Amino acid sequence: MKKIKITQVKSSIKRHNRQKKTLKALGLKGRHDSVIKPDNKATRGMVNAVSHLVKIEEV
């Protein structure tokens, strides 16, 4: 199964609560924090919601 590496590149300070909860659900705790998640529709949907705060790489 494909996996993607998600890295938070911008801070969640002064962001809407929904975006903060999405980052937390992805497992991101702060800037420059990275996680590896399976590449599926649920993960892609969460990434699209906070696409301006994260960077995505295929692993």
CYANA upper distance limits for C-alpha pairs under 8 A (distance plus 0.5 A):
  1 MET  CA     38 PRO  CA      7.62
  1 MET  CA     39 ASP  CA      8.08
  2 LYS  CA     38 PRO  CA      6.64
  2 LYS  CA     39 ASP  CA      6.00
  2 LYS  CA     58 GLU  CA      8.23
  2 LYS  CA     59 VAL  CA      7.73
  3 LYS  CA     36 ILE  CA      7.05
  3 LYS  CA     37 LYS  CA      6.10
  3 LYS  CA     38 PRO  CA      4.87
  3 LYS  CA     39 ASP  CA      5.42
  3 LYS  CA     58 GLU  CA      6.75
  3 LYS  CA     59 VAL  CA      5.99
  4 ILE  CA     36 ILE  CA      6.13
  4 ILE  CA     37 LYS  CA      6.04
  4 ILE  CA     38 PRO  CA      6.71
  4 ILE  CA     39 ASP  CA      6.29
  4 ILE  CA     56 ILE  CA      7.16
  4 ILE  CA     57 GLU  CA      6.14
  4 ILE  CA     58 GLU  CA      4.96
  4 ILE  CA     59 VAL  CA      5.85
  5 LYS  CA     34 SER  CA      7.19
  5 LYS  CA     35 VAL  CA      6.21
  5 LYS  CA     36 ILE  CA      4.95
  5 LYS  CA     37 LYS  CA      7.00
  5 LYS  CA     56 ILE  CA      6.25
  5 LYS  CA     57 GLU  CA      5.58
  5 LYS  CA     58 GLU  CA      6.59
  5 LYS  CA     59 VAL  CA      6.84
  6 ILE  CA     34 SER  CA      6.00
  6 ILE  CA     35 VAL  CA      5.94
  6 ILE  CA     36 ILE  CA      6.79
  6 ILE  CA     37 LYS  CA      8.06
  6 ILE  CA     54 VAL  CA      7.05
  6 ILE  CA     55 LYS  CA      6.33
  6 ILE  CA     56 ILE  CA      5.32
  6 ILE  CA     57 GLU  CA      7.14
  7 THR  CA     28 LEU  CA      8.27
  7 THR  CA     31 ARG  CA      8.38
  7 THR  CA     32 HIS  CA      6.57
  7 THR  CA     33 ASP  CA      6.18
  7 THR  CA     34 SER  CA      4.78
  7 THR  CA     35 VAL  CA      7.18
  7 THR  CA     54 VAL  CA      5.93
  7 THR  CA     55 LYS  CA      5.67
  7 THR  CA     56 ILE  CA      7.00
  8 GLN  CA     28 LEU  CA      7.30
  8 GLN  CA     30 GLY  CA      7.26
  8 GLN  CA     31 ARG  CA      5.68
  8 GLN  CA     32 HIS  CA      5.86
  8 GLN  CA     33 ASP  CA      6.22
  8 GLN  CA     34 SER  CA      7.09
  8 GLN  CA     53 LEU  CA      6.43
  8 GLN  CA     54 VAL  CA      4.81
  8 GLN  CA     55 LYS  CA      6.86
  9 VAL  CA     31 ARG  CA      5.90
  9 VAL  CA     32 HIS  CA      6.19
  9 VAL  CA     53 LEU  CA      6.23
  9 VAL  CA     54 VAL  CA      5.78
  9 VAL  CA     55 LYS  CA      7.10
 10 LYS  CA     31 ARG  CA      6.37
 10 LYS  CA     52 HIS  CA      8.40
 10 LYS  CA     53 LEU  CA      5.39
 10 LYS  CA     54 VAL  CA      7.38
 11 SER  CA     30 GLY  CA      7.21
 11 SER  CA     31 ARG  CA      6.27
 11 SER  CA     53 LEU  CA      7.65
 12 SER  CA     19 GLN  CA      8.17
 12 SER  CA     20 LYS  CA      6.60
 12 SER  CA     30 GLY  CA      8.21
 12 SER  CA     53 LEU  CA      8.23
 15 ARG  CA     19 GLN  CA      6.98
 15 ARG  CA     20 LYS  CA      7.28
 16 HIS  CA     20 LYS  CA      7.07
 17 ASN  CA     21 LYS  CA      6.70
 18 ARG  CA     22 THR  CA      6.74
 19 GLN  CA     23 LEU  CA      6.83
 19 GLN  CA     49 ALA  CA      7.70
 19 GLN  CA     50 VAL  CA      6.79
 20 LYS  CA     24 LYS  CA      6.79
 21 LYS  CA     25 ALA  CA      6.56
 22 THR  CA     26 LEU  CA      6.75
 22 THR  CA     46 MET  CA      6.89
 22 THR  CA     49 ALA  CA      8.26
 22 THR  CA     50 VAL  CA      7.95
 23 LEU  CA     27 GLY  CA      6.93
 23 LEU  CA     28 LEU  CA      5.90
 23 LEU  CA     29 LYS  CA      7.97
 23 LEU  CA     50 VAL  CA      8.01
 24 LYS  CA     28 LEU  CA      5.99
 24 LYS  CA     29 LYS  CA      7.05
 26 LEU  CA     35 VAL  CA      8.23
 26 LEU  CA     43 THR  CA      8.42
 26 LEU  CA     46 MET  CA      8.11
 27 GLY  CA     35 VAL  CA      7.26
 28 LEU  CA     33 ASP  CA      6.42
 28 LEU  CA     34 SER  CA      7.14
 28 LEU  CA     35 VAL  CA      7.46
 29 LYS  CA     33 ASP  CA      6.90
 37 LYS  CA     43 THR  CA      7.81
 38 PRO  CA     43 THR  CA      7.66
 39 ASP  CA     43 THR  CA      6.87
 39 ASP  CA     44 ARG  CA      7.34
 40 ASN  CA     44 ARG  CA      6.64
 41 LYS  CA     45 GLY  CA      6.49
 42 ALA  CA     46 MET  CA      6.94
 43 THR  CA     47 VAL  CA      6.69
 44 ARG  CA     48 ASN  CA      6.56
 45 GLY  CA     49 ALA  CA      6.89
 46 MET  CA     50 VAL  CA      7.28
 47 VAL  CA     51 SER  CA      6.05
 47 VAL  CA     54 VAL  CA      7.99
 50 VAL  CA     54 VAL  CA      7.08
 51 SER  CA     55 LYS  CA      7.76
